């Protein structure tokens, strides 16, 4: 009887660790940029895979390096998927909230990064205030040169 109790405790610990490694995460954060790709992939387990193009730093020769970040979105997260599709269609910048998993498991997606929330940001041009044009310069008046000394 005692062997079965120890075995049951051992199994509970193993299943608890496996559950945590499958559904838990060890890091979370935010990244911002432009979505360049979003596709629904998988033969048996369908997930959405995307690419985020983030702005980079300028090199010494004046070119800008941008980095590419790949991520996955759970197919059940319809709100995030619709916002990502809207951002691609309109070319808007986005801020992605993500969780980093321990492993890339086949039923979760191709990456360890899973987007949980999407915030579509306004484009930089629409945030600028419009400045009224300067008032017109009055036309020069004529000078009467007949009364000059």
HELIX and SHEET records of a PDB file:
HELIX    1   1 UNK A    2  UNK A   23  1                                  22    
HELIX    2   2 UNK A   78  UNK A   90  1                                  13    
HELIX    3   3 UNK A  145  UNK A  147  5                                   3    
SHEET    1   A 5 UNK A  67  UNK A  73  0                                        
SHEET    2   A 5 UNK A  47  UNK A  54 -1                                        
SHEET    3   A 5 UNK A  27  UNK A  41 -1                                        
SHEET    4   A 5 UNK A  93  UNK A 100 -1                                        
SHEET    5   A 5 UNK A 113  UNK A 120 -1                                        
END                                                                             
